[in-house]
Every structure is written in structure tokens, then in C-alpha cells.
Amino acid sequence: MCRHLAFVGDAEPLGRLLVEPPYGLYRQSWAPRRQRYGTVNADGFGVGWYAGDDPVPARYRRTGPVWGDQSFADLARVVRSGALLAAVRDATVAGADGEAAAAPFAAGRWLFSHNGAVTGWPRSLAPLAQTLPPVELLSMEARCDSALVWALVLNRLRTGDEDGQALTDTVLEVAEAAPDSRLNLLLTDGGTITATAWGDTLWYLTGPGRRTVVASEPYDDDPRWQEVPDRTLLTATRTDVLLTPLKDPREHLASAPSAPPKEPRT
């Protein structure tokens, strides 16, 4: 269900990261190598990037497959950026909301993507949706599971949570409400990348130079690619990557001591 990629580093053409690599995101739209669920990501695509000193990213999103967009290759060839987030989509519910449901989602300086699916959608997350301020619900770009997960993350960011804390708390909350959901989340503010590996593949590549790429799967056979263990939070800058284990809420319930049996009455 989807492939995505984020990059921070010295400015490069978008195409060098998305189109030119032999197994890049462009190719992953029809021939991903490591995708565990689904086979073709043809239900939309998008890229968001930061230009110059402007902290608010630009976006280009479309409903159909990236290979069917005659303008994307030209755009990717000439646009340069030191930070981007891009995704190709395999929809949880086919046809849901079209372009509005294509990542990256955006608000202020942030770009966001969700690779995965929420089990039992939409009923499973109805209680969590009710915890959001009405303005957050009314501002959702789409009615898909990814858009609601983004609304939950964004609400935490706007109330002061750091990026990593916002992703962690959202993943654990959704995983508890909808067990067995796949929640690989990807967030950037143009200077850092924050991501979760929860149910699907995630990799990162640092260097050469001051650059970091975080992606659902490697876009080439460079041996420096490192796989992120499942149930992990990743926080990255241009030069450093930090991995922090995440604990499945079901493990807490399983390890909690059971109540002692009651004494029989005499």
C-alpha cells in the first residue's frame, strides 16, 4: 500500500532522486521490489519540495499513475530542492477522493505521508476522530484513512509536540484502536525527517556528503542502504540518523499482571 521517500541535503534535481535511479519511486509505481501488500501503485502520486528560503513547501499531486503524467518528468528534471517528500499511492479504498487523497499532505512547514492501511476503517477510528477539534475534521483534505491519521498527527504538532513525539503517540494510539494496522508514517519540515516503521519496509541512506534519504525501499543497489527494524521511530538530519524502538500496545496488555483469583466464600 504505497511507496514513499523523503530527502534532506544539498539541493538536487527532483528527478535525480525520483526518476533517474534504476529502482526509483517512479519505477516503484509499477514494479516495487520490496512491497509486502499490493503490487501496483497507480492510484495517484505527489511530490512536495522546499524552494530557497521559503519554509512553506510547494506540492504537485495527481490522481492517476505517475507514468501517465506527461509533465512530471520535465518538472522533476528542472526543479531543484534541498528537501522533499514524494509518494506513489495504492489506495485502501479504490477511487476515494482522488487527488485530495494523494500524499504528501501538507500544513504550514510540514509534509506528511502514510504507507499502510488502518484495519476496520472507518469504524475503528471513529472514537479517535471524535477527540479532534471540529476545525481539524472540517479541514481534512480527504476522507481516507491516511487523511485522518494526518489530522491526528497535525493536532499534536499544533499543540506543541515535537515531530517524533507526535508520530509516536499517533501510531500507538491508532495501533491500539485498530490492531494490525500498518502505520509507516513519514514527516518532514524541510530540515529533518521523522518516520515510523510499523508493519512495512523502511530504509535509509546517508551520504555521500551532507544528505539523508529515507524510503520505503532502496532506489538502487548501494550497499550503504540500512533497513530500519519494524516497530521503530527514525529521526534524521542531513548528517545523523537516530533509531528508537517503539512498543506495541498489545505487548503492554499481554505483560500486565492479571488480577488474582477471588477467594471462595465460605
N, C-alpha and C positions, 0 to 999 in steps of 0.2 A: 504494500500500500504506500506508494510514493517513494521518491528518492530526493534527497536534498543535500545542499552544500553551502558552507559559509567560508569566507576568506577574509583575513586581515593581513596587510603587508604594504610594501611599496606598490604604487599604482601600476596596474597591468590592464591590458585589454580584457574585457569580459570573455571574449572568445578563447583566449589562452587558457582559461580555467574551465570553461563550459563546453566548448565546441571542438577545439583542437586536440585535446588528449584522446588517445585511442579508445578509452572506455569512459569518456567524459559523460557529464549529465545529459548532454544531447543524445548520445547513444543509449544511455540508460533508459531513455523514454521508450525504447522498443526492445532493448537487449541487455537488461541488467544482469550482472554476473552473480550477485550475492543476495538477491531479493528473496525473502522467505515466503512472502504472501503476494499473490498476484504475479502476472508475467509482463504486462504492458502498462505503461504509464502515459496514457493518451487522453486523459480527461481534463487537460488543462496544464498550464505551466506559468511560471513567473520568475522574474528576477528583480531584486531591489538593490540599489547601489548608492553610495555616498559620493557627492561631487564637490571637490575643493574643500572649502571651509564651511559649507552648508551642513548643519547637523541633521537636517531632515532628509531622509533618503527619497530618491525617485523610484518609481516602480513601472514595470512593463509586464502585463498579465494578459493571457488569452485563454479562451475556453478549450480550443482543440489541441492536438498534439503539437509539440514544438517543431517537429519536422515539416509540418504543414504550413508554418508561418514563413512567408517569403521575405518578411522584413527583419526577422530576428537575426539571421546570420550577418547582415550588414550592420545592424545596431551593435551586435557583440564584437564585430571587428574593429569598430572605431571608438566605442565608448571605453574609457579607462577609469579605473577606480582602485582605491586602496582598501576598500571593504565592500563586500557584497553578500547577499543571501539569495539562493536560487532553488527552485524546486520543480519537479515534474510530478503530475498527480495521477493516481489511480483511485477514483472516488469510492468511498464507503457505500454511498447510495448513488447510483449512476444518474447523472444529469442534475444533481442537486445544486441549484443556484448558479451554475455556470461560472463565469469569470470571477464573480464575487467570492467564490469558494476556493479559488486558486491561491496558493501561497506564493509569495510571502504576504501575510497580514502585516499591517503597519499602524503605528500610533506614535506621534512625536518622533523621537530619535530611534525608536525600536523597529526591528523587523523580526518576524516570527514564522516558524513553520512547524507542522506536526506530521511526522511519518508514523503511521499506525492506524488504529481504529479503536473506538470505545465500544466495548461489549454492551449489548442491551440498549443501544442508542435508539430513541432519545429518552426512554422511560428511566433508564438507570441514573441519568444525571439530572433528572427533574428536581430532586431536593437541593442539589448544589446550585442549580440555576436560580432557585428562589432565594439564595443567600446573596446574590448580586444586587447592587443598587439598580433600580429600574433604568437609569440612564445607560448603564453598561449593556443591559439586554437590548434596549432600543437602538444602541449604536453598533450592534453586531453586523458585520458585513454580509454574513450568510447564515443559514440555519443548519449547517452541517456540524458534526461533532468537533472538528478542528477549530471552528469559529468559537464554539462555546469554551473549549479548553483555552483558547487565546484570551477570551473575556475573563476567565478565572485568573490567568497569569497577569493580565493587564491590571486588573483590580488590585492585585497585590503590589505590583510595581508602583501604581499611583498612590498607594497608601504608605510607601516608603521602604518596601522590601528591596534588598539587593537582588540582582538578577538571579544568582544561584539559589537564594532562598525562595524566591517566587516560583522558580521551576520545581524545586524540590517539594515544596508544600503542595503545589498543584498536582504533581504526579502522585504523591502519596494519598492525597485526598480522592483523586479520581480512581486510583487503583483500589482503594477501599470500597468506594461506591460501586465500581464496575470491575470486579476481579477479572483477570486475564486480558485486560485491555493492553494494547501495545502503544506505548507512550514515549516514543523518541521525539523529544522537543528540541528545537534549535532557535536560539535567540541571539541577536547582535545589536549593539548600539553604535557600531562603526569603529569602536576601539577594542572591544573584547567580544569573544564568542562564548556563549554558555549553552550547554547541551546536556541531554539525558539519553542514556542507553537503557531502554526498558522494553524488551520484547522484540527488538530487531537489531540489525547490524549498525555499528558506528565505528569510524576510523578517523585518525588524524595524521597529518604530515607537517613537520616543522622543517624550515629551511628549504633550499639554501638561502642564506641571508635572513633578514627580519621578516618572516612570513609564516603564517599558520593556516592550514586548510583543515576543516572538519567536514566529513562527508559520510553519507550512508554506506559508501563503498569506495575503494581506491579507483581513481580515474586512469591509473597506469600501473606498471609493474615495479615502480620504485621500491626497493627493499626497505626504505625508511618508514613506510606506512606502518602505523601501530593500531591494532584493534583495541577498542575500548570494551572492557568486560561488561556484561549485562548487569543491570541494576547499579549504574554508576552515573555520577554527575561530573561533567567535564567543564572546566573553566580555562579559557585560553586567551593569551595576548599574542602579539607578534613573535615573542621570544620564549614564552613559557606555557606549559600545559600542566594543569593540576587535576588529578582524578580523585574523587571522593566516593566511597561506596554508599549506596542507598539501601535501606532495609524495607523489604516488602511488608506492608502492614499485616498480612496474614501470618508472617513469622512471629510477630509480636503476640498475636492471639493464640498461636499454637504453643508458644513458650510460656504463656501466662499460667500460673498455678491454678488448678481447678479448686473449687470450693470443697472443703472437707465434707464427707457424708454426715448427715444429721444423726444424732444418737436416737435409737429407737425408744419410743415412750414405753414405760412400764406401768 
